[in-house]
Amino acid sequence: MQAYTKTINKILIDGGVTIDLSEKLKSLPLTPGVYLMKDGLGHIIYVGKAKQLKRRVKSYFQNSKSHSPKVKQLVRHIKDLDIIHTDTEFEAFMLECKLIKEIKPMYNRKMKNPQAYTYIVIGTDDKMPSLDITYDPAVHKGNHIWGPYTSRSTVERAVQGIKESSKILCSNPSFKNSLCLNHSLGLCIGMCAGGDAAVQYNTIIDKVIALLNGTDSSLLVEMEQQMTEAAEQFDFETAAKYRDYIGAISFLNHKEKVIEFAAENQNIAILEAMDEQTLKLILLKGNRILAHTKLEYDQPDITHLQAVITSAIVDTFRGELNQAPAAITRHEIDEAQIIYSYLKSSSCSYIIVQENWLAAESPPRLDIAVDELLRIFLNAAPAHLYNF
């Protein structure tokens, strides 16, 4: 370690014993877990997670030009650290999310404000509905609402792109029957003056609603054509701008899929490898971890393992039958994002357990699903979603 050496000093830990922080860093394991950075008063100032604790934590103290000013400031205040081991990377993700919300460390708030959730709203009451961004959807009842989204800047970029590419970037939002300045700049179709442009505007808003609902991507296609035309004319600045707009809209659509996935409150069984002889079975209901257990396995005979997993699934999820799915709140979006992204990665194998499988005394379809899940897992194939 060459940089920030002045921060790696002898420090006081419980009982007044001195220890060199650099020695603590050397002793960190190459296993999953959560790390808690502390200041000189012992206050937790940052919580993070890692697939390999040693590599991740040591990276803070290595001289890297990629470190942001906030990270450099964080490192200057680190005087001690604690770690919490987890069996799997997924559990580290979930524990980090839980601890950040409970502890609210200073530097987690600086680097990612957990309250900065935004929503997109389109009014339904006005003759000329507006496309807006809000922090509080409760004051917009009866309107079309999408979110919550965790990045306001991305939402703003997406809305700006929709308005600009569709030429509804009106600078006279009160629509007082007079053409706005943006109309003369070619950014507004003139709905501010009423007439045919107002009818055209409502048609565009319908397309925006369909785009955000994921049912019609024609506006996105038009934006891609505008990007291509700009590139063909060597206007690379405009092409890059539309590329960023398209990326922002794609991000919003991804978030909507996350929210829909979480709102379904599904029964999810996950298998993750801990080592060559041990796996972890994690059972989720929506965003909640209901049970997790370590299982030993001995290839190629998986009959006993299949029976144990099937029994655990039935015993756990039968107690959750017929629970109505709850609407996802802003406080649950982070857990939903973790689960959705992890299931779509190649780090685990999983199945969605249908409730009608649990109703039978001897659920044959569940047996088939668990058998296939195990075979995929043991063959180290990419994660798949099985819906039989």
C-alpha positions as CSV (number, residue, x, y, z in Angstrom):
1,M,0.0,0.0,0.0
2,Q,1.5,3.2,-1.1
3,A,-1.1,5.9,-0.9
4,Y,-3.0,7.3,2.1
5,T,-0.3,5.9,4.3
6,K,-0.9,8.7,6.8
7,T,-4.4,7.4,7.5
8,I,-3.2,3.9,8.3
9,N,-2.0,4.7,11.8
10,K,-2.1,2.9,15.1
11,I,-5.6,3.3,16.5
12,L,-7.5,2.4,19.7
13,I,-10.0,-0.4,19.6
14,D,-12.2,-1.8,22.4
15,G,-10.3,-2.1,25.7
16,G,-7.7,0.5,24.7
17,V,-5.6,-2.1,22.8
18,T,-3.6,-0.6,19.9
19,I,-3.6,-2.2,16.5
20,D,-2.2,-1.2,13.2
21,L,-4.9,-0.8,10.6
22,S,-2.6,-2.0,7.9
23,E,-2.3,-5.4,9.8
24,K,-6.1,-5.6,10.0
25,L,-6.3,-5.0,6.2
26,K,-3.8,-7.8,5.7
27,S,-5.9,-10.2,7.8
28,L,-9.1,-9.7,5.8
29,P,-10.5,-12.8,4.1
30,L,-11.2,-13.4,0.5
31,T,-14.8,-14.3,1.2
32,P,-18.1,-12.4,0.8
33,G,-19.3,-10.0,3.5
34,V,-20.0,-6.4,4.6
35,Y,-17.5,-3.9,5.9
36,L,-18.2,-1.1,8.2
37,M,-15.8,1.9,8.1
38,K,-15.4,3.8,11.4
39,D,-14.0,7.2,12.3
40,G,-11.8,8.1,15.3
41,L,-14.8,8.1,17.7
42,G,-15.9,4.7,16.6
43,H,-18.9,5.9,14.6
44,I,-19.8,4.0,11.5
45,I,-19.3,6.4,8.6
46,Y,-19.7,4.0,5.6
47,V,-21.1,0.5,4.9
48,G,-20.1,-1.5,1.8
49,K,-20.4,-5.0,0.5
50,A,-17.9,-7.3,-1.3
51,K,-17.6,-10.6,-3.0
52,Q,-14.0,-10.7,-1.7
53,L,-13.6,-8.5,1.4
54,K,-9.8,-8.3,1.3
55,R,-9.6,-7.0,-2.3
56,R,-12.5,-4.6,-2.0
57,V,-11.4,-3.0,1.3
58,K,-7.7,-2.7,0.3
59,S,-8.7,-0.9,-2.9
60,Y,-9.7,2.1,-0.8
61,F,-6.1,2.6,0.3
62,Q,-4.5,2.1,-3.0
63,N,-3.4,5.0,-5.1
64,S,-6.0,5.2,-7.8
65,K,-6.9,8.1,-10.1
66,S,-10.4,6.7,-10.3
67,H,-11.2,7.6,-6.7
68,S,-13.7,10.4,-6.5
69,P,-13.2,13.4,-4.2
70,K,-15.8,11.9,-1.9
71,V,-14.0,8.6,-1.7
72,K,-10.7,10.3,-0.9
73,Q,-12.4,12.3,1.8
74,L,-13.9,9.1,3.2
75,V,-10.5,7.4,3.3
76,R,-9.0,10.3,5.3
77,H,-11.5,9.7,8.0
78,I,-11.2,5.9,8.3
79,K,-9.6,4.9,11.6
80,D,-11.0,1.4,12.1
81,L,-13.2,-1.1,10.4
82,D,-15.4,-4.1,11.2
83,I,-16.5,-6.9,8.9
84,I,-19.5,-9.2,8.9
85,H,-19.1,-12.4,7.1
86,T,-21.8,-13.8,4.8
87,D,-22.0,-17.1,3.1
88,T,-22.8,-15.7,-0.3
89,E,-22.5,-12.4,-2.3
90,F,-26.3,-12.1,-2.5
91,E,-26.6,-12.1,1.3
92,A,-23.9,-9.4,1.4
93,F,-25.9,-7.3,-1.0
94,M,-29.0,-7.7,1.1
95,L,-27.3,-7.1,4.4
96,E,-25.6,-4.0,3.2
97,C,-28.9,-2.5,2.1
98,K,-30.5,-3.3,5.5
99,L,-27.6,-1.8,7.5
100,I,-27.5,1.4,5.4
101,K,-31.2,2.0,6.1
102,E,-30.8,1.2,9.8
103,I,-27.5,3.1,10.5
104,K,-27.7,5.8,7.9
105,P,-23.9,6.3,7.7
106,M,-22.7,9.8,6.8
107,Y,-20.8,8.8,3.7
108,N,-23.4,6.5,2.3
109,R,-25.7,9.5,2.3
110,K,-23.1,11.6,0.6
111,M,-22.5,9.0,-2.1
112,K,-26.0,7.8,-2.5
113,N,-29.0,9.6,-1.0
114,P,-31.4,6.8,-0.1
115,Q,-34.3,9.3,0.1
116,A,-33.7,10.8,-3.4
117,Y,-36.5,8.9,-5.1
118,T,-38.3,10.5,-8.0
119,Y,-41.4,9.8,-10.0
120,I,-42.6,10.7,-13.5
121,V,-46.2,12.0,-13.6
122,I,-48.6,12.8,-16.5
123,G,-51.8,14.6,-15.5
124,T,-55.1,13.2,-16.6
125,D,-57.4,16.0,-15.5
126,D,-56.1,18.8,-17.8
127,K,-57.0,19.2,-21.4
128,M,-53.2,19.6,-22.0
129,P,-51.6,17.1,-19.6
130,S,-48.0,17.9,-18.6
131,L,-45.1,15.6,-18.3
132,D,-43.4,16.3,-15.0
133,I,-41.0,14.9,-12.3
134,T,-41.9,14.9,-8.6
135,Y,-40.6,13.6,-5.3
136,D,-44.1,13.1,-3.9
137,P,-46.6,11.1,-6.0
138,A,-49.2,11.4,-3.3
139,V,-50.1,14.9,-4.4
140,H,-50.7,13.6,-8.0
141,K,-53.6,11.2,-7.3
142,G,-55.5,10.2,-10.4
143,N,-52.6,10.8,-12.7
144,H,-50.3,8.4,-14.6
145,I,-47.3,7.7,-12.3
146,W,-44.1,5.8,-12.8
147,G,-41.4,5.1,-10.3
148,P,-39.8,5.3,-7.8
149,Y,-36.5,5.8,-9.5
150,T,-33.3,6.1,-7.6
151,S,-31.5,8.5,-10.0
152,R,-33.1,11.9,-10.5
153,S,-30.5,13.0,-13.0
154,T,-31.3,10.0,-15.2
155,V,-35.0,10.7,-14.9
156,E,-34.4,14.3,-15.9
157,R,-32.3,13.3,-18.9
158,A,-34.9,10.8,-20.1
159,V,-37.8,13.3,-19.8
160,Q,-35.6,16.0,-21.5
161,G,-34.9,13.5,-24.4
162,I,-38.6,12.6,-24.8
163,K,-39.6,16.3,-24.9
164,E,-36.9,17.4,-27.2
165,S,-37.1,14.5,-29.7
166,S,-40.9,14.8,-29.9
167,K,-40.8,18.6,-30.0
168,I,-42.9,19.1,-26.9
169,L,-40.3,21.0,-25.0
170,C,-42.6,24.0,-24.6
171,S,-41.3,27.1,-22.7
172,N,-44.8,28.3,-22.1
173,P,-46.2,25.5,-19.9
174,S,-49.4,27.4,-19.0
175,F,-50.5,27.1,-22.7
176,K,-51.9,30.6,-22.9
177,N,-52.7,30.5,-26.6
178,S,-49.5,32.2,-27.7
179,L,-46.4,30.6,-29.3
180,C,-43.4,30.1,-27.0
181,L,-39.8,30.9,-27.7
182,N,-38.9,27.2,-28.1
183,H,-41.3,27.0,-31.0
184,S,-39.1,29.4,-32.9
185,L,-36.1,27.2,-32.1
186,G,-37.9,24.1,-33.5
187,L,-38.3,22.5,-30.0
188,C,-42.0,22.9,-29.7
189,I,-44.7,21.9,-32.2
190,G,-46.8,24.9,-31.1
191,M,-49.4,23.3,-28.8
192,C,-49.0,26.4,-26.6
193,A,-51.1,28.2,-29.2
194,G,-53.8,25.5,-29.4
195,G,-55.4,24.3,-32.6
196,D,-54.2,21.2,-34.5
197,A,-50.8,21.3,-32.6
198,A,-52.7,20.7,-29.3
199,V,-54.4,17.6,-30.8
200,Q,-51.0,16.4,-32.0
201,Y,-49.6,17.0,-28.5
202,N,-52.2,14.8,-26.9
203,T,-51.3,12.0,-29.4
204,I,-47.7,12.3,-28.5
205,I,-48.5,12.1,-24.8
206,D,-50.4,8.9,-25.4
207,K,-47.2,7.5,-27.0
208,V,-45.2,8.7,-24.0
209,I,-47.6,6.8,-21.7
210,A,-47.3,3.7,-23.9
211,L,-43.5,4.0,-23.9
212,L,-43.2,4.3,-20.1
213,N,-45.7,1.4,-19.8
214,G,-43.5,-0.7,-22.1
215,T,-46.3,-1.3,-24.6
216,D,-45.1,0.9,-27.5
217,S,-41.5,1.8,-28.3
218,S,-42.1,3.9,-31.4
219,L,-40.8,7.1,-29.7
220,L,-37.6,5.2,-28.9
221,V,-37.3,4.1,-32.5
222,E,-37.7,7.6,-33.7
223,M,-35.0,8.8,-31.3
224,E,-32.7,6.1,-32.6
225,Q,-33.3,7.3,-36.1
226,Q,-32.5,10.9,-35.1
227,M,-29.3,9.7,-33.5
228,T,-28.3,7.8,-36.7
229,E,-29.1,10.8,-39.0
230,A,-27.0,13.1,-36.8
231,A,-24.1,10.7,-37.0
232,E,-24.4,10.4,-40.8
233,Q,-24.2,14.2,-41.0
234,F,-21.1,14.1,-38.8
235,D,-22.9,15.9,-36.0
236,F,-21.4,13.6,-33.4
237,E,-22.3,15.9,-30.5
238,T,-26.0,15.6,-31.3
239,A,-25.7,11.9,-31.9
240,A,-24.0,11.5,-28.5
241,K,-26.8,13.5,-26.9
242,Y,-29.5,11.2,-28.3
243,R,-27.5,8.2,-27.3
244,D,-27.5,9.4,-23.7
245,Y,-31.3,10.1,-23.9
246,I,-31.9,6.5,-25.2
247,G,-29.8,5.1,-22.4
248,A,-31.7,7.0,-19.8
249,I,-35.1,5.8,-21.2
250,S,-33.9,2.2,-21.2
251,F,-32.9,2.7,-17.6
252,L,-36.4,3.8,-16.7
253,N,-37.9,0.8,-18.5
254,H,-35.6,-1.5,-16.6
255,K,-36.7,0.1,-13.3
256,E,-40.3,-0.5,-14.2
257,K,-39.6,-4.2,-14.7
258,V,-37.9,-4.3,-11.3
259,I,-41.0,-2.8,-9.7
260,E,-43.4,-5.1,-11.5
261,F,-41.3,-8.1,-10.6
262,A,-41.3,-7.1,-6.9
263,A,-45.0,-6.3,-6.8
264,E,-45.8,-9.9,-7.9
265,N,-44.6,-11.0,-4.5
266,Q,-43.3,-14.3,-5.9
267,N,-41.9,-17.3,-4.2
268,I,-38.3,-17.6,-5.2
269,A,-35.8,-20.4,-4.4
270,I,-32.2,-19.6,-5.0
271,L,-29.1,-21.9,-5.0
272,E,-25.6,-20.6,-4.6
273,A,-22.3,-22.4,-4.3
274,M,-20.2,-21.8,-1.2
275,D,-17.5,-24.3,-2.1
276,E,-17.2,-27.6,-4.0
277,Q,-19.1,-29.5,-1.3
278,T,-21.5,-26.9,0.1
279,L,-24.4,-24.9,-1.4
280,K,-26.8,-22.3,0.1
281,L,-30.5,-22.5,-0.3
282,I,-32.2,-19.1,0.0
283,L,-36.0,-18.8,0.0
284,L,-37.6,-15.4,-0.8
285,K,-41.1,-14.1,-0.7
286,G,-41.0,-10.9,-2.8
287,N,-38.3,-8.8,-1.2
288,R,-38.2,-10.8,2.1
289,I,-35.7,-13.6,2.9
290,L,-37.9,-16.2,4.7
291,A,-35.2,-18.9,5.1
292,H,-31.7,-19.9,4.3
293,T,-29.8,-23.0,5.0
294,K,-26.5,-24.7,4.1
295,L,-26.6,-28.0,2.3
296,E,-23.9,-30.6,1.6
297,Y,-24.0,-32.4,-1.7
298,D,-22.2,-35.4,-3.2
299,Q,-22.3,-35.8,-6.9
300,P,-23.7,-37.5,-8.9
301,D,-26.5,-38.8,-6.6
302,I,-28.8,-35.8,-5.9
303,T,-31.9,-37.7,-4.9
304,H,-31.5,-36.9,-1.2
305,L,-30.6,-33.3,-1.9
306,Q,-33.6,-32.9,-4.1
307,A,-35.9,-34.2,-1.4
308,V,-34.4,-31.9,1.2
309,I,-34.8,-28.8,-1.1
310,T,-38.4,-29.7,-2.1
311,S,-39.4,-30.2,1.6
312,A,-37.9,-26.9,2.6
313,I,-39.7,-25.1,-0.2
314,V,-43.1,-26.6,0.7
315,D,-42.7,-26.1,4.4
316,T,-41.6,-22.5,4.0
317,F,-43.9,-21.2,1.2
318,R,-47.1,-23.0,2.3
319,G,-47.3,-20.7,5.3
320,E,-47.3,-17.7,2.9
321,L,-50.1,-18.9,0.6
322,N,-52.8,-16.5,-0.5
323,Q,-51.1,-13.4,0.7
324,A,-52.1,-10.4,-1.4
325,P,-49.1,-8.7,-3.1
326,A,-48.4,-5.3,-1.6
327,A,-47.6,-2.2,-3.7
328,I,-43.8,-1.6,-3.7
329,T,-42.8,1.5,-1.8
330,R,-39.8,3.8,-2.2
331,H,-38.3,2.1,0.9
332,E,-38.3,-1.3,-0.9
333,I,-36.9,-0.4,-4.3
334,D,-33.3,-1.0,-3.3
335,E,-34.0,-4.6,-2.2
336,A,-36.1,-5.1,-5.4
337,Q,-33.2,-3.9,-7.5
338,I,-30.7,-6.2,-5.7
339,I,-32.9,-9.3,-6.2
340,Y,-33.9,-8.6,-9.8
341,S,-30.4,-7.8,-10.9
342,Y,-28.9,-10.8,-9.1
343,L,-31.4,-13.2,-10.5
344,K,-30.6,-11.9,-14.0
345,S,-26.9,-12.4,-13.4
346,S,-24.9,-15.7,-13.8
347,S,-24.1,-15.9,-10.1
348,C,-27.0,-18.1,-9.0
349,S,-29.6,-20.6,-10.1
350,Y,-33.2,-20.2,-9.1
351,I,-36.8,-21.1,-9.8
352,I,-40.1,-19.2,-9.3
353,V,-42.3,-21.5,-7.2
354,Q,-45.9,-21.3,-8.4
355,E,-48.5,-21.3,-5.6
356,N,-50.6,-24.1,-7.3
357,W,-47.5,-26.4,-6.9
358,L,-47.8,-26.0,-3.1
359,A,-51.5,-26.9,-2.9
360,A,-50.9,-30.6,-3.8
361,E,-49.9,-33.1,-1.2
362,S,-47.2,-34.5,-3.5
363,P,-46.4,-31.7,-6.0
364,P,-45.0,-33.4,-9.1
365,R,-44.3,-30.1,-11.0
366,L,-42.3,-28.9,-8.1
367,D,-40.3,-32.1,-8.1
368,I,-39.5,-31.6,-11.8
369,A,-38.5,-28.0,-11.3
370,V,-36.2,-28.8,-8.3
371,D,-34.6,-31.7,-10.2
372,E,-33.9,-29.4,-13.3
373,L,-32.6,-26.6,-11.0
374,L,-30.2,-28.9,-9.3
375,R,-28.9,-30.4,-12.6
376,I,-28.3,-26.9,-14.0
377,F,-26.6,-25.8,-10.7
378,L,-24.3,-28.8,-10.5
379,N,-23.3,-28.4,-14.2
380,A,-22.3,-24.8,-13.4
381,A,-24.6,-23.5,-16.2
382,P,-25.7,-19.9,-16.3
383,A,-28.7,-19.0,-14.1
384,H,-32.1,-19.6,-15.6
385,L,-35.6,-18.8,-14.7
386,Y,-37.9,-21.8,-14.7
387,N,-41.7,-21.3,-14.9
388,F,-43.3,-24.7,-15.5
